[in-house]
C-alpha cells in the first residue's frame, strides 16, 4: 500500500473514532429544536444539557442542588452532575437519553449578593415551574412517556415537590435521591454559632426563604411534602433509591465536613434537632455511604463528594437498569 493511502486510511480511522467519541460526550448545551424555556426567577433561558438522536431507554433528567449548576461555569467550577451523566454515557446510554436542567442559571448573579443563596429564587417552590416545563419539553422532544430522575441535594426536594403539585407519579419511572434535604437542613438556626446566617455565608437566617422551606422538619413546606406521619414520602408507582451520607454532610451533621466547620444541630425554630437522617425517605431503598469527602476535590466535603463518587455512579446506573420486577414494571 502506498504511503499516502496508508496515511489517508489512518486519518479516516482517526476521524471516525473521534466522531464516535464526540457522539458519546455529554455536552453543556441543549440541542437545536429544543424549546427555549425562560427561567421564571432570572428571566433568562434555562441552561442545561441534552442531545438530539434516537432514544431507546427511559430518558434521565439530572437536577443539581442549591447554588450549583448542571456543568461547570465561569462562576461555579463544580457542576458535577454532568460527570454522573457522562458515567451513564460511558456505560451505554445515548447522550440523547441524558438531560440536565440548570434552574438557577450560571450562578454569576451571586457575586453581587451572596444572600441570593437563601433567597426566594433558590427555593423549591419558585423553581417547580422551571422543572415542570423542562420535563414536559424533554418528553415531547424524545417522544418518551416517562422519565427517570436523578437529583442531588435541593434537586431531590424540587423533584418531589413538582411530582406532588402535578400528581406526576405516573410520569417518573425511577428516582435516585442523592443526599436530599427531605427532613430539613442544619444551617438555618438562630443560634449565634450558626455562621451561615451571615450575609457573606449566604444569609441562611430563620426568616430567609430557603429556611422557611427547609429550616426544620416541621416547616409547613416539609409537612405538606412529606405528609402526615411521613406517609407520602414514597407514594405511587415511582421506584426510589436514596443514596446518603452516613458520617459527614455539612447541611445535616454537626461535624467538620472537609473545610466547612460544623454548626449546632438546632432547627430554624431554635429546637435541638437531629438532621443526620434528613436524606432518608420512608419506604425507599437506601444506600448509606461514608468517606465521601474524598471525592470533593475542591472543599473535601461529603455533601458534594457523594455526587462525584464512583459508588454513587455505579449504584445509580444499576438501579436505573435493574430488570427485576417492581411496581413500575
C-alpha positions in Angstrom: 0.0 0.0 0.0 1.3 3.4 -0.9 2.3 5.8 2.0 -0.4 8.4 1.1 -3.1 5.7 1.0 -1.9 4.4 4.4 -2.0 8.0 5.8 -5.4 8.6 4.3 -6.8 5.4 5.8 -5.3 6.2 9.2 -6.7 9.7 9.1 -10.2 8.3 8.2 -9.9 5.9 11.1 -8.9 8.7 13.5 -11.8 10.9 12.3 -14.3 8.1 12.7 -13.1 7.3 16.2 -13.1 11.0 17.1 -16.7 11.3 15.8 -17.8 8.3 17.7 -16.2 9.6 20.9 -17.8 13.0 20.4 -21.2 11.4 20.0 -20.8 9.9 23.4 -19.8 13.1 25.2 -22.3 14.8 27.4 -22.2 18.5 26.4 -23.2 21.8 28.0 -25.9 22.9 25.7 -29.4 22.0 24.7 -30.0 20.7 21.1 -31.3 22.6 18.2 -35.1 22.4 18.1 -35.4 22.0 21.9 -37.7 24.8 23.1 -36.2 27.8 24.9 -37.7 27.9 28.4 -37.5 31.1 30.4 -36.2 30.7 33.9 -39.0 32.2 36.0 -36.7 33.8 38.5 -33.8 35.0 36.3 -35.9 35.9 33.2 -33.2 34.2 31.1 -33.4 31.0 29.1 -32.8 27.9 31.2 -29.3 26.4 30.8 -28.9 22.6 30.6 -27.6 19.7 28.5 -29.1 17.2 26.2 -28.8 16.0 22.6 -30.9 15.0 19.6 -31.0 11.4 18.5 -32.6 8.1 18.9 -34.0 7.2 22.3 -34.3 3.5 23.4 -34.1 3.8 27.2 -36.1 5.9 29.5 -34.6 9.4 29.4 -32.8 10.5 32.6 -33.2 14.1 33.9 -30.5 15.3 36.2 -31.3 18.0 38.8 -28.4 19.7 40.6 -28.6 21.2 44.2 -28.8 24.7 45.6 -26.1 27.1 44.5 -24.9 24.7 41.8 -25.1 24.2 38.1 -25.5 21.2 35.8 -22.0 21.6 34.5 -19.0 23.9 35.4 -19.5 27.5 34.6 -17.2 30.6 34.9 -18.8 31.3 38.2 -19.2 27.7 39.5 -16.3 25.3 38.9 -18.2 22.4 40.4 -21.2 21.4 38.3 -20.5 17.7 38.9 -23.9 16.2 38.0 -22.7 16.3 34.4 -20.0 13.9 35.3 -22.6 11.4 36.6 -24.4 11.7 33.3 -21.1 11.1 31.5 -20.7 7.9 33.5 -24.1 6.6 32.2 -23.0 7.6 28.7 -19.8 5.6 29.1 -21.9 2.6 30.1 -24.2 2.5 27.2 -26.6 5.5 27.4 -27.0 7.7 24.3 -26.5 11.4 25.0 -30.0 11.9 23.6 -31.2 10.0 26.7 -29.3 12.2 29.2 -30.7 15.7 30.1 -29.7 18.2 32.8 -31.6 21.3 33.9 -30.0 24.4 35.3 -32.8 26.1 37.2 -30.6 28.7 38.9 -28.6 29.9 36.0 -24.8 30.0 35.9 -24.6 31.4 39.5 -22.8 34.6 38.3 -25.6 36.7 40.0 -24.3 35.6 43.4 -21.2 37.8 43.1 -23.4 40.9 43.7 -25.3 39.5 46.6 -24.4 36.2 48.5 -27.7 36.2 50.3 -29.4 35.2 47.0 -28.2 31.7 48.0 -31.1 31.6 50.5 -33.5 33.8 48.6 -36.9 33.1 47.1 -35.3 32.5 43.7 -33.4 29.5 45.2 -36.4 27.8 46.8 -38.1 24.6 45.8 -41.5 26.3 45.2 -40.0 29.0 42.9 -38.3 26.5 40.7 -41.1 24.0 40.2 -42.4 25.9 37.1 -38.9 25.6 35.5 -38.7 21.8 36.2 -42.3 21.2 35.1 -41.7 22.8 31.7 -38.3 21.2 31.2 -39.7 17.7 31.9 -42.6 18.2 29.5 -40.2 19.5 26.9 -37.9 16.5 27.2 -40.8 14.1 26.9 -42.1 15.9 23.8 -38.7 16.2 22.2 -37.8 12.5 22.8 -41.3 11.0 22.5 -40.9 9.3 25.9 -43.9 8.5 28.0 -41.9 8.6 31.2 -38.6 9.8 32.6 -36.1 8.8 35.2 -34.9 11.5 37.6 -31.5 11.8 39.4 -31.4 14.6 41.9 -28.8 15.9 44.3 -29.5 18.0 47.4 -32.2 20.6 46.6 -32.7 18.8 43.4 -34.3 16.0 45.4 -37.0 18.0 47.1 -37.5 20.1 43.9 -38.4 16.9 42.0 -40.6 15.7 44.9 -42.5 19.0 45.1 -43.1 19.0 41.3 -44.4 15.4 41.5 -46.6 16.4 44.4 -48.0 19.5 42.8 -48.7 17.9 39.5 -49.6 14.4 40.8 -46.9 13.3 38.3 -46.1 9.9 39.9 -47.1 8.1 36.6 -44.5 10.2 34.7 -41.5 9.2 36.8 -40.4 5.6 36.4 -37.4 5.7 38.8 -35.9 8.4 41.0 -32.4 8.5 42.5 -32.4 10.9 45.5 -28.8 11.8 46.5 -28.3 13.4 49.9 -31.5 15.5 49.7 -33.0 17.7 52.4 -36.2 15.7 52.8 -36.4 16.5 56.5 -34.6 19.8 56.6 -31.1 21.3 56.9 -28.9 22.2 59.9 -27.9 25.7 58.5 -30.9 27.7 59.5 -30.9 28.1 63.2 -31.0 31.4 65.2 -28.1 30.0 67.3 -25.2 32.6 67.3 -22.8 29.8 66.4 -24.7 29.3 63.1 -22.3 31.3 60.9 -24.4 30.5 57.8 -26.7 33.4 58.9 -24.0 35.9 57.9 -24.7 37.7 54.6 -21.3 36.6 53.3 -22.1 33.0 54.1 -25.5 33.0 52.3 -27.8 34.7 54.8 -29.4 31.4 56.0 -31.4 33.1 58.8 -34.7 31.5 60.1 -36.6 34.2 58.1 -34.8 33.5 54.8 -36.9 32.0 52.0 -34.9 28.7 51.8 -35.0 28.3 55.6 -38.7 28.9 55.6 -39.0 25.8 53.5 -36.2 23.6 54.9 -35.1 25.0 58.3 -36.9 22.3 60.2 -38.6 19.0 59.7 -41.7 20.9 60.9 -41.9 23.7 58.3 -45.2 24.0 56.5 -43.4 23.1 53.2 -41.9 19.9 54.5 -45.0 18.9 56.4 -47.0 19.2 53.2 -44.3 17.5 51.1 -43.8 14.5 53.4 -47.4 14.1 54.5 -48.8 13.2 57.9 -46.5 10.8 59.6 -44.4 10.6 56.5 -46.9 8.5 54.6 -46.4 10.4 51.4 -42.7 10.1 51.2 -42.7 7.3 48.7 -46.2 7.0 47.4 -47.2 5.9 43.9 -45.6 3.8 41.2 -42.2 5.5 41.2 -39.3 3.3 42.4 -37.0 5.4 44.6 -33.4 4.9 45.6 -31.9 7.1 48.4 -28.1 7.5 48.5 -27.0 9.4 51.5 -24.0 10.2 53.7 -23.7 8.4 57.0 -20.9 10.3 58.6 -20.5 13.8 57.4 -22.5 16.3 55.3 -22.4 20.0 56.1 -26.1 20.5 55.7 -27.1 17.7 58.0 -24.3 16.7 60.5 -22.9 18.9 63.3 -19.4 17.7 62.4 -16.5 19.1 60.3 -17.1 18.3 56.7 -14.0 19.0 54.6 -13.1 22.6 55.0 -16.6 23.5 56.3 -16.8 23.9 60.1 -19.8 22.5 61.9 -22.8 24.4 63.3 -25.1 23.4 66.1 -27.8 20.8 65.5 -30.7 23.3 66.0 -33.6 23.9 63.7 -34.9 27.3 62.5 -37.3 27.4 65.4 -34.4 27.1 67.9 -35.2 23.5 68.7 -32.4 20.9 69.1 -32.9 18.6 66.1 -31.1 15.6 64.7 -30.8 16.1 60.9 -28.4 13.2 60.3 -31.1 11.1 58.6 -32.7 14.0 56.7 -31.9 12.5 53.3 -33.9 9.3 54.1 -37.3 8.6 52.7 -39.8 6.3 54.3 -40.3 3.2 52.2 -37.4 3.8 49.7 -34.4 1.6 49.1 -31.4 3.2 50.8 -27.7 3.1 50.4 -25.6 4.8 53.2 -22.0 5.8 52.3 -19.1 7.1 54.3 -15.9 8.8 53.5 -17.3 10.6 50.5 -15.3 13.8 51.2 -12.5 12.1 49.3 -14.4 12.8 46.0 -14.9 16.5 46.5 -11.5 17.7 45.2 -12.2 21.4 46.0 -13.7 21.5 49.5 -13.3 17.9 50.7 -17.0 17.7 51.7 -19.1 14.6 51.9 -22.2 16.5 50.7 -20.6 17.4 47.4 -18.3 14.4 47.2 -21.1 11.9 47.2 -22.3 13.3 43.9 -18.9 12.7 42.4 -18.4 9.3 44.0 -17.8 6.1 41.9 -20.0 4.3 44.4 -22.9 6.7 43.7 -22.4 6.5 40.0 -22.4 2.7 39.9 -25.4 2.4 42.2 -27.3 4.9 40.1 -26.6 3.0 36.9 -27.5 -0.3 38.4 -30.7 1.0 39.9 -31.9 2.6 36.7 -31.2 -0.6 34.8 -32.4 -3.1 37.3 -34.5 -5.6 35.4 -36.1 -7.1 38.5 -39.9 -6.7 38.5 -41.1 -3.7 40.6 -44.1 -1.5 40.9 -43.1 0.4 37.8 -42.8 -2.7 35.5 
